[in-house]
Amino acid sequence: MAEQTWAAQQLFALAAKTPQFKERALYLALAELSEEQQRRIQLAQDELDGRTWNPSRW
């Protein structure tokens, strides 16, 4: 989680420094992709935890 936060901060900083629209759009898209990947990882972990601790499947 900390790595994702650091990467997003770096991408936003790069986007702020870049004068070209295409590069700025790329950095912002990468930051958005990183956030979405982190959200999906968390959902998968939560699903795994839920399936593991389901008493009806013991």
C-alpha positions in Angstrom: 0.0 0.0 0.0 2.8 2.4 0.8 4.5 1.6 -2.4 1.3 2.4 -4.4 1.0 5.7 -2.5 4.6 6.7 -3.2 4.2 5.7 -6.9 1.0 7.8 -7.3 2.7 10.8 -5.6 5.6 10.5 -8.1 3.3 10.2 -11.1 1.3 13.3 -10.0 4.5 15.2 -9.5 5.8 14.2 -12.9 2.4 15.2 -14.4 2.6 18.6 -12.7 6.1 19.3 -14.1 5.4 18.1 -17.7 4.4 20.8 -20.1 3.3 18.4 -22.8 -0.3 17.2 -22.8 0.4 13.6 -24.0 3.0 13.0 -21.3 0.8 14.5 -18.6 -2.1 12.3 -19.7 0.1 9.3 -19.6 1.3 9.9 -16.1 -2.3 10.6 -14.9 -3.5 7.4 -16.6 -0.8 5.4 -15.0 -1.7 6.8 -11.5 -5.3 5.9 -12.1 -4.3 2.4 -13.3 -2.2 1.9 -10.2 -5.1 2.9 -7.9 -7.5 0.5 -9.8 -5.0 -2.4 -9.5 -4.7 -1.7 -5.7 -8.5 -1.7 -5.4 -8.8 -5.0 -7.2 -6.0 -6.6 -5.1 -7.8 -5.5 -1.9 -11.1 -6.9 -3.2 -9.4 -10.3 -4.1 -7.8 -10.4 -0.6 -11.2 -9.6 1.0 -12.9 -12.3 -1.0 -10.3 -14.9 -0.1 -10.6 -14.0 3.6 -14.4 -14.3 3.4 -14.3 -17.7 1.7 -11.7 -19.0 4.2 -13.7 -17.9 7.3 -17.1 -19.1 6.0 -18.3 -21.7 8.7 -20.7 -23.3 6.2 -17.8 -24.6 4.2 -15.8 -26.2 7.0 
